[in-house]
Amino acid sequence: MATGLEGDIASLQPVEDEDSKQDSEKSKDKDEITNTVSLYKLFSFADPLDRLLMLMGTVGAIGNGISLSLMVLIFGTMINAFGESTTSKVVDEVSKVIF
């Protein structure tokens, strides 16, 4: 008894074309062995400007990470100040957190 699914199953089989074969050959060519360099050797070619830029980038990244943590702490305390105070003391409590 045929359910009509035989034709559907045959249409679900993957079809390979020439473009996919060429792409796989190109990706195999790219998988050649690459030479690795140690970190000391890599940074030995840096001039003073490169070192300054790397230092500035590192300080900036640290500042960015710290600022997010500080904002979470400040806003968390401010939200707690809103929740714990009565309506007459809201401005005073929030001012204590901000200043």
DOVOLUM-531520 format. One record per residue: residue number from 1; residue in three letters; chain; x, y, z of N, C-alpha, C in turn. Coordinates in steps of 0.02 Angstrom, whole numbers, always signed. Layout:
# residues N
<site resi="NUM" resn="Ala" chain="A" n_X="X" n_Y="Y" n_Z="Z" ca_X="X" ca_Y="Y" ca_Z="Z" c_X="X" c_Y="Y" c_Z="Z"/>
...
***
This chain:
# residues 99
<site resi="1" resn="Met" chain="A" n_X="+42" n_Y="-58" n_Z="+0" ca_X="+0" ca_Y="+0" ca_Z="+0" c_X="+45" c_Y="+62" c_Z="+0"/>
<site resi="2" resn="Ala" chain="A" n_X="+39" n_Y="+103" n_Z="-47" ca_X="+81" ca_Y="+162" ca_Z="-54" c_X="+49" c_Y="+221" c_Z="-19"/>
<site resi="3" resn="Thr" chain="A" n_X="+89" n_Y="+255" n_Z="+21" ca_X="+62" ca_Y="+313" ca_Z="+58" c_X="+77" c_Y="+378" c_Z="+23"/>
<site resi="4" resn="Gly" chain="A" n_X="+116" n_Y="+377" n_Z="-29" ca_X="+132" ca_Y="+438" ca_Z="-65" c_X="+194" c_Y="+473" c_Z="-37"/>
<site resi="5" resn="Leu" chain="A" n_X="+227" n_Y="+442" n_Z="+12" ca_X="+286" ca_Y="+473" ca_Z="+42" c_X="+351" c_Y="+454" c_Z="+7"/>
<site resi="6" resn="Glu" chain="A" n_X="+348" n_Y="+403" n_Z="-37" ca_X="+410" ca_Y="+381" ca_Z="-69" c_X="+440" c_Y="+437" c_Z="-111"/>
<site resi="7" resn="Gly" chain="A" n_X="+399" n_Y="+474" n_Z="-146" ca_X="+424" ca_Y="+529" ca_Z="-187" c_X="+452" c_Y="+585" c_Z="-144"/>
<site resi="8" resn="Asp" chain="A" n_X="+423" n_Y="+596" n_Z="-85" ca_X="+447" ca_Y="+649" ca_Z="-40" c_X="+515" c_Y="+631" c_Z="-10"/>
<site resi="9" resn="Ile" chain="A" n_X="+525" n_Y="+567" n_Z="+6" ca_X="+588" ca_Y="+546" ca_Z="+35" c_X="+644" c_Y="+553" c_Z="-15"/>
<site resi="10" resn="Ala" chain="A" n_X="+632" n_Y="+537" n_Z="-76" ca_X="+683" ca_Y="+544" ca_Z="-128" c_X="+701" c_Y="+617" c_Z="-139"/>
<site resi="11" resn="Ser" chain="A" n_X="+654" n_Y="+662" n_Z="-131" ca_X="+669" ca_Y="+732" ca_Z="-142" c_X="+708" c_Y="+763" c_Z="-84"/>
<site resi="12" resn="Leu" chain="A" n_X="+711" n_Y="+729" n_Z="-27" ca_X="+747" ca_Y="+755" ca_Z="+31" c_X="+821" c_Y="+736" c_Z="+31"/>
<site resi="13" resn="Gln" chain="A" n_X="+842" n_Y="+695" n_Z="-16" ca_X="+912" ca_Y="+675" ca_Z="-20" c_X="+955" c_Y="+734" c_Z="-39"/>
<site resi="14" resn="Pro" chain="A" n_X="+1015" n_Y="+742" n_Z="-9" ca_X="+1058" ca_Y="+799" ca_Z="-25" c_X="+1082" c_Y="+795" c_Z="-97"/>
<site resi="15" resn="Val" chain="A" n_X="+1085" n_Y="+853" n_Z="-128" ca_X="+1107" ca_Y="+858" ca_Z="-197" c_X="+1175" c_Y="+891" c_Z="-197"/>
<site resi="16" resn="Glu" chain="A" n_X="+1224" n_Y="+858" n_Z="-230" ca_X="+1291" ca_Y="+887" ca_Z="-235" c_X="+1299" c_Y="+918" c_Z="-303"/>
<site resi="17" resn="Asp" chain="A" n_X="+1325" n_Y="+977" n_Z="-304" ca_X="+1339" ca_Y="+1009" ca_Z="-367" c_X="+1413" c_Y="+1026" c_Z="-371"/>
<site resi="18" resn="Glu" chain="A" n_X="+1434" n_Y="+1051" n_Z="-427" ca_X="+1505" ca_Y="+1065" ca_Z="-439" c_X="+1531" c_Y="+1122" c_Z="-394"/>
<site resi="19" resn="Asp" chain="A" n_X="+1488" n_Y="+1171" n_Z="-377" ca_X="+1509" ca_Y="+1226" ca_Z="-335" c_X="+1528" c_Y="+1202" c_Z="-265"/>
<site resi="20" resn="Ser" chain="A" n_X="+1489" n_Y="+1157" n_Z="-237" ca_X="+1505" ca_Y="+1133" ca_Z="-170" c_X="+1569" c_Y="+1091" c_Z="-170"/>
<site resi="21" resn="Lys" chain="A" n_X="+1582" n_Y="+1055" n_Z="-224" ca_X="+1644" ca_Y="+1016" ca_Z="-228" c_X="+1704" c_Y="+1063" c_Z="-233"/>
<site resi="22" resn="Gln" chain="A" n_X="+1697" n_Y="+1117" n_Z="-272" ca_X="+1752" ca_Y="+1165" ca_Z="-278" c_X="+1764" c_Y="+1200" c_Z="-211"/>
<site resi="23" resn="Asp" chain="A" n_X="+1710" n_Y="+1217" n_Z="-175" ca_X="+1718" ca_Y="+1250" ca_Z="-110" c_X="+1754" c_Y="+1205" c_Z="-60"/>
<site resi="24" resn="Ser" chain="A" n_X="+1738" n_Y="+1140" n_Z="-61" ca_X="+1771" ca_Y="+1094" ca_Z="-14" c_X="+1844" c_Y="+1086" c_Z="-32"/>
<site resi="25" resn="Glu" chain="A" n_X="+1861" n_Y="+1088" n_Z="-97" ca_X="+1931" ca_Y="+1083" ca_Z="-117" c_X="+1969" c_Y="+1146" c_Z="-96"/>
<site resi="26" resn="Lys" chain="A" n_X="+1937" n_Y="+1204" n_Z="-100" ca_X="+1969" ca_Y="+1266" ca_Z="-80" c_X="+1980" c_Y="+1267" c_Z="-4"/>
<site resi="27" resn="Ser" chain="A" n_X="+1932" n_Y="+1241" n_Z="+34" ca_X="+1940" ca_Y="+1240" ca_Z="+106" c_X="+1995" c_Y="+1191" c_Z="+127"/>
<site resi="28" resn="Lys" chain="A" n_X="+2005" n_Y="+1137" n_Z="+90" ca_X="+2059" ca_Y="+1091" ca_Z="+104" c_X="+2126" c_Y="+1124" c_Z="+92"/>
<site resi="29" resn="Asp" chain="A" n_X="+2129" n_Y="+1166" n_Z="+39" ca_X="+2191" ca_Y="+1201" ca_Z="+25" c_X="+2208" c_Y="+1251" c_Z="+81"/>
<site resi="30" resn="Lys" chain="A" n_X="+2157" n_Y="+1280" n_Z="+111" ca_X="+2167" ca_Y="+1329" ca_Z="+164" c_X="+2189" c_Y="+1296" c_Z="+230"/>
<site resi="31" resn="Asp" chain="A" n_X="+2177" n_Y="+1233" n_Z="+237" ca_X="+2195" ca_Y="+1197" ca_Z="+298" c_X="+2268" c_Y="+1176" c_Z="+300"/>
<site resi="32" resn="Glu" chain="A" n_X="+2310" n_Y="+1211" n_Z="+265" ca_X="+2381" ca_Y="+1195" ca_Z="+266" c_X="+2409" c_Y="+1211" c_Z="+335"/>
<site resi="33" resn="Ile" chain="A" n_X="+2466" n_Y="+1182" n_Z="+349" ca_X="+2499" ca_Y="+1192" ca_Z="+413" c_X="+2523" c_Y="+1264" c_Z="+418"/>
<site resi="34" resn="Thr" chain="A" n_X="+2505" n_Y="+1297" n_Z="+473" ca_X="+2528" ca_Y="+1366" ca_Z="+484" c_X="+2583" c_Y="+1366" c_Z="+537"/>
<site resi="35" resn="Asn" chain="A" n_X="+2629" n_Y="+1411" n_Z="+528" ca_X="+2684" ca_Y="+1417" ca_Z="+576" c_X="+2660" c_Y="+1460" c_Z="+635"/>
<site resi="36" resn="Thr" chain="A" n_X="+2677" n_Y="+1438" n_Z="+695" ca_X="+2658" ca_Y="+1476" ca_Z="+755" c_X="+2719" c_Y="+1513" c_Z="+781"/>
<site resi="37" resn="Val" chain="A" n_X="+2705" n_Y="+1568" n_Z="+816" ca_X="+2758" ca_Y="+1610" ca_Z="+843" c_X="+2743" c_Y="+1620" c_Z="+917"/>
<site resi="38" resn="Ser" chain="A" n_X="+2794" n_Y="+1620" n_Z="+959" ca_X="+2783" ca_Y="+1632" ca_Z="+1030" c_X="+2765" c_Y="+1705" c_Z="+1042"/>
<site resi="39" resn="Leu" chain="A" n_X="+2734" n_Y="+1719" n_Z="+1099" ca_X="+2713" ca_Y="+1787" ca_Z="+1114" c_X="+2773" c_Y="+1834" c_Z="+1119"/>
<site resi="40" resn="Tyr" chain="A" n_X="+2827" n_Y="+1810" n_Z="+1148" ca_X="+2886" ca_Y="+1853" ca_Z="+1154" c_X="+2912" c_Y="+1873" c_Z="+1085"/>
<site resi="41" resn="Lys" chain="A" n_X="+2914" n_Y="+1825" n_Z="+1040" ca_X="+2938" ca_Y="+1840" ca_Z="+972" c_X="+2889" c_Y="+1886" c_Z="+936"/>
<site resi="42" resn="Leu" chain="A" n_X="+2824" n_Y="+1878" n_Z="+948" ca_X="+2775" ca_Y="+1920" ca_Z="+915" c_X="+2781" c_Y="+1992" c_Z="+937"/>
<site resi="43" resn="Phe" chain="A" n_X="+2789" n_Y="+2004" n_Z="+1002" ca_X="+2792" ca_Y="+2072" ca_Z="+1027" c_X="+2863" c_Y="+2101" c_Z="+1024"/>
<site resi="44" resn="Ser" chain="A" n_X="+2912" n_Y="+2062" n_Z="+1004" ca_X="+2979" ca_Y="+2090" ca_Z="+998" c_X="+2985" c_Y="+2138" c_Z="+939"/>
<site resi="45" resn="Phe" chain="A" n_X="+2939" n_Y="+2134" n_Z="+892" ca_X="+2941" ca_Y="+2178" ca_Z="+834" c_X="+2902" c_Y="+2243" c_Z="+845"/>
<site resi="46" resn="Ala" chain="A" n_X="+2872" n_Y="+2252" n_Z="+904" ca_X="+2832" ca_Y="+2312" ca_Z="+918" c_X="+2877" c_Y="+2372" c_Z="+932"/>
<site resi="47" resn="Asp" chain="A" n_X="+2861" n_Y="+2428" n_Z="+902" ca_X="+2898" ca_Y="+2489" ca_Z="+915" c_X="+2865" c_Y="+2525" c_Z="+974"/>
<site resi="48" resn="Pro" chain="A" n_X="+2894" n_Y="+2580" n_Z="+998" ca_X="+2865" ca_Y="+2615" ca_Z="+1057" c_X="+2793" c_Y="+2638" c_Z="+1047"/>
<site resi="49" resn="Leu" chain="A" n_X="+2775" n_Y="+2658" n_Z="+986" ca_X="+2706" ca_Y="+2679" ca_Z="+973" c_X="+2658" c_Y="+2620" c_Z="+981"/>
<site resi="50" resn="Asp" chain="A" n_X="+2678" n_Y="+2561" n_Z="+957" ca_X="+2637" ca_Y="+2501" ca_Z="+965" c_X="+2627" c_Y="+2484" c_Z="+1038"/>
<site resi="51" resn="Arg" chain="A" n_X="+2681" n_Y="+2488" n_Z="+1077" ca_X="+2676" ca_Y="+2473" ca_Z="+1148" c_X="+2630" c_Y="+2523" c_Z="+1183"/>
<site resi="52" resn="Leu" chain="A" n_X="+2634" n_Y="+2587" n_Z="+1165" ca_X="+2591" ca_Y="+2638" ca_Z="+1194" c_X="+2518" c_Y="+2624" c_Z="+1177"/>
<site resi="53" resn="Leu" chain="A" n_X="+2504" n_Y="+2606" n_Z="+1115" ca_X="+2435" ca_Y="+2592" ca_Z="+1095" c_X="+2408" c_Y="+2529" c_Z="+1130"/>
<site resi="54" resn="Met" chain="A" n_X="+2450" n_Y="+2478" n_Z="+1138" ca_X="+2428" ca_Y="+2418" ca_Z="+1174" c_X="+2414" c_Y="+2433" c_Z="+1247"/>
<site resi="55" resn="Leu" chain="A" n_X="+2456" n_Y="+2476" n_Z="+1278" ca_X="+2445" ca_Y="+2496" ca_Z="+1347" c_X="+2380" c_Y="+2536" c_Z="+1354"/>
<site resi="56" resn="Met" chain="A" n_X="+2369" n_Y="+2583" n_Z="+1308" ca_X="+2307" ca_Y="+2622" ca_Z="+1310" c_X="+2246" c_Y="+2577" c_Z="+1300"/>
<site resi="57" resn="Gly" chain="A" n_X="+2250" n_Y="+2529" n_Z="+1256" ca_X="+2195" ca_Y="+2483" ca_Z="+1245" c_X="+2180" c_Y="+2440" c_Z="+1305"/>
<site resi="58" resn="Thr" chain="A" n_X="+2233" n_Y="+2418" n_Z="+1339" ca_X="+2225" ca_Y="+2377" ca_Z="+1399" c_X="+2193" c_Y="+2418" c_Z="+1455"/>
<site resi="59" resn="Val" chain="A" n_X="+2216" n_Y="+2479" n_Z="+1465" ca_X="+2187" ca_Y="+2522" ca_Z="+1516" c_X="+2114" c_Y="+2537" c_Z="+1500"/>
<site resi="60" resn="Gly" chain="A" n_X="+2099" n_Y="+2549" n_Z="+1436" ca_X="+2030" ca_Y="+2562" ca_Z="+1416" c_X="+1985" c_Y="+2502" c_Z="+1427"/>
<site resi="61" resn="Ala" chain="A" n_X="+2010" n_Y="+2443" n_Z="+1413" ca_X="+1970" ca_Y="+2382" ca_Z="+1423" c_X="+1956" c_Y="+2370" c_Z="+1497"/>
<site resi="62" resn="Ile" chain="A" n_X="+2007" n_Y="+2382" n_Z="+1539" ca_X="+1997" ca_Y="+2375" ca_Z="+1611" c_X="+1946" c_Y="+2426" c_Z="+1636"/>
<site resi="63" resn="Gly" chain="A" n_X="+1953" n_Y="+2489" n_Z="+1613" ca_X="+1905" ca_Y="+2540" ca_Z="+1632" c_X="+1834" c_Y="+2524" c_Z="+1611"/>
<site resi="64" resn="Asn" chain="A" n_X="+1827" n_Y="+2496" n_Z="+1552" ca_X="+1760" ca_Y="+2477" ca_Z="+1528" c_X="+1730" c_Y="+2422" c_Z="+1571"/>
<site resi="65" resn="Gly" chain="A" n_X="+1771" n_Y="+2373" n_Z="+1590" ca_X="+1745" ca_Y="+2320" ca_Z="+1633" c_X="+1727" c_Y="+2344" c_Z="+1702"/>
<site resi="66" resn="Ile" chain="A" n_X="+1767" n_Y="+2389" n_Z="+1730" ca_X="+1752" ca_Y="+2415" ca_Z="+1796" c_X="+1690" c_Y="+2460" c_Z="+1796"/>
<site resi="67" resn="Ser" chain="A" n_X="+1683" n_Y="+2499" n_Z="+1742" ca_X="+1626" ca_Y="+2545" ca_Z="+1740" c_X="+1560" c_Y="+2508" c_Z="+1740"/>
<site resi="68" resn="Leu" chain="A" n_X="+1556" n_Y="+2452" n_Z="+1706" ca_X="+1494" ca_Y="+2413" ca_Z="+1705" c_X="+1477" c_Y="+2387" c_Z="+1775"/>
<site resi="69" resn="Ser" chain="A" n_X="+1527" n_Y="+2363" n_Z="+1810" ca_X="+1516" ca_Y="+2338" ca_Z="+1878" c_X="+1494" c_Y="+2394" c_Z="+1925"/>
<site resi="70" resn="Leu" chain="A" n_X="+1526" n_Y="+2452" n_Z="+1918" ca_X="+1507" ca_Y="+2509" ca_Z="+1961" c_X="+1436" c_Y="+2533" c_Z="+1946"/>
<site resi="71" resn="Met" chain="A" n_X="+1416" n_Y="+2533" n_Z="+1883" ca_X="+1348" ca_Y="+2554" ca_Z="+1866" c_X="+1297" c_Y="+2506" c_Z="+1895"/>
<site resi="72" resn="Val" chain="A" n_X="+1312" n_Y="+2442" n_Z="+1895" ca_X="+1266" ca_Y="+2394" ca_Z="+1925" c_X="+1258" c_Y="+2407" c_Z="+1999"/>
<site resi="73" resn="Leu" chain="A" n_X="+1314" n_Y="+2420" n_Z="+2033" ca_X="+1311" ca_Y="+2434" ca_Z="+2105" c_X="+1273" c_Y="+2499" c_Z="+2119"/>
<site resi="74" resn="Ile" chain="A" n_X="+1287" n_Y="+2551" n_Z="+2082" ca_X="+1254" ca_Y="+2615" ca_Z="+2094" c_X="+1179" c_Y="+2611" c_Z="+2081"/>
<site resi="75" resn="Phe" chain="A" n_X="+1159" n_Y="+2582" n_Z="+2024" ca_X="+1088" ca_Y="+2577" ca_Z="+2010" c_X="+1052" c_Y="+2529" c_Z="+2057"/>
<site resi="76" resn="Gly" chain="A" n_X="+1086" n_Y="+2477" n_Z="+2079" ca_X="+1056" ca_Y="+2431" ca_Z="+2128" c_X="+1042" c_Y="+2465" c_Z="+2194"/>
<site resi="77" resn="Thr" chain="A" n_X="+1090" n_Y="+2505" n_Z="+2217" ca_X="+1079" ca_Y="+2542" ca_Z="+2280" c_X="+1025" c_Y="+2595" c_Z="+2271"/>
<site resi="78" resn="Met" chain="A" n_X="+1022" n_Y="+2626" n_Z="+2213" ca_X="+971" ca_Y="+2677" ca_Z="+2202" c_X="+901" c_Y="+2646" c_Z="+2200"/>
<site resi="79" resn="Ile" chain="A" n_X="+895" n_Y="+2588" n_Z="+2169" ca_X="+831" ca_Y="+2554" ca_Z="+2167" c_X="+810" c_Y="+2532" c_Z="+2237"/>
<site resi="80" resn="Asn" chain="A" n_X="+858" n_Y="+2509" n_Z="+2277" ca_X="+842" ca_Y="+2491" ca_Z="+2346" c_X="+821" c_Y="+2552" c_Z="+2385"/>
<site resi="81" resn="Ala" chain="A" n_X="+851" n_Y="+2610" n_Z="+2371" ca_X="+831" ca_Y="+2671" ca_Z="+2405" c_X="+760" c_Y="+2690" c_Z="+2388"/>
<site resi="82" resn="Phe" chain="A" n_X="+739" n_Y="+2679" n_Z="+2326" ca_X="+670" ca_Y="+2693" ca_Z="+2307" c_X="+622" c_Y="+2646" c_Z="+2343"/>
<site resi="83" resn="Gly" chain="A" n_X="+640" n_Y="+2584" n_Z="+2350" ca_X="+596" ca_Y="+2535" ca_Z="+2379" c_X="+590" c_Y="+2538" c_Z="+2455"/>
<site resi="84" resn="Glu" chain="A" n_X="+641" n_Y="+2560" n_Z="+2489" ca_X="+642" ca_Y="+2560" ca_Z="+2562" c_X="+613" c_Y="+2624" c_Z="+2593"/>
<site resi="85" resn="Ser" chain="A" n_X="+608" n_Y="+2677" n_Z="+2555" ca_X="+588" ca_Y="+2741" ca_Z="+2584" c_X="+514" c_Y="+2755" c_Z="+2572"/>
<site resi="86" resn="Thr" chain="A" n_X="+489" n_Y="+2800" n_Z="+2612" ca_X="+420" ca_Y="+2823" ca_Z="+2603" c_X="+420" c_Y="+2880" c_Z="+2552"/>
<site resi="87" resn="Thr" chain="A" n_X="+362" n_Y="+2903" n_Z="+2533" ca_X="+359" ca_Y="+2954" ca_Z="+2481" c_X="+391" c_Y="+3020" c_Z="+2502"/>
<site resi="88" resn="Ser" chain="A" n_X="+390" n_Y="+3036" n_Z="+2565" ca_X="+419" ca_Y="+3100" ca_Z="+2586" c_X="+495" c_Y="+3097" c_Z="+2590"/>
<site resi="89" resn="Lys" chain="A" n_X="+523" n_Y="+3037" n_Z="+2595" ca_X="+595" ca_Y="+3031" ca_Z="+2603" c_X="+631" c_Y="+3007" c_Z="+2539"/>
<site resi="90" resn="Val" chain="A" n_X="+596" n_Y="+3000" n_Z="+2484" ca_X="+625" ca_Y="+2972" ca_Z="+2423" c_X="+682" c_Y="+3015" c_Z="+2398"/>
<site resi="91" resn="Val" chain="A" n_X="+672" n_Y="+3080" n_Z="+2394" ca_X="+724" ca_Y="+3125" ca_Z="+2368" c_X="+785" c_Y="+3124" c_Z="+2412"/>
<site resi="92" resn="Asp" chain="A" n_X="+776" n_Y="+3122" n_Z="+2478" ca_X="+833" ca_Y="+3120" ca_Z="+2524" c_X="+872" c_Y="+3055" c_Z="+2517"/>
<site resi="93" resn="Glu" chain="A" n_X="+837" n_Y="+2999" n_Z="+2512" ca_X="+871" ca_Y="+2934" ca_Z="+2506" c_X="+909" c_Y="+2928" c_Z="+2439"/>
<site resi="94" resn="Val" chain="A" n_X="+879" n_Y="+2951" n_Z="+2385" ca_X="+912" ca_Y="+2946" ca_Z="+2321" c_X="+972" c_Y="+2994" c_Z="+2319"/>
<site resi="95" resn="Ser" chain="A" n_X="+966" n_Y="+3052" n_Z="+2349" ca_X="+1022" ca_Y="+3099" ca_Z="+2351" c_X="+1080" c_Y="+3070" c_Z="+2390"/>
<site resi="96" resn="Lys" chain="A" n_X="+1067" n_Y="+3031" n_Z="+2442" ca_X="+1121" ca_Y="+2999" ca_Z="+2480" c_X="+1159" c_Y="+2949" c_Z="+2436"/>
<site resi="97" resn="Val" chain="A" n_X="+1123" n_Y="+2914" n_Z="+2393" ca_X="+1155" ca_Y="+2864" ca_Z="+2350" c_X="+1196" c_Y="+2899" c_Z="+2296"/>
<site resi="98" resn="Ile" chain="A" n_X="+1168" n_Y="+2950" n_Z="+2266" ca_X="+1202" ca_Y="+2984" ca_Z="+2210" c_X="+1261" c_Y="+3024" c_Z="+2233"/>
<site resi="99" resn="Phe" chain="A" n_X="+1253" n_Y="+3061" n_Z="+2288" ca_X="+1308" ca_Y="+3105" ca_Z="+2310" c_X="+1340" c_Y="+3074" c_Z="+2369"/>
***
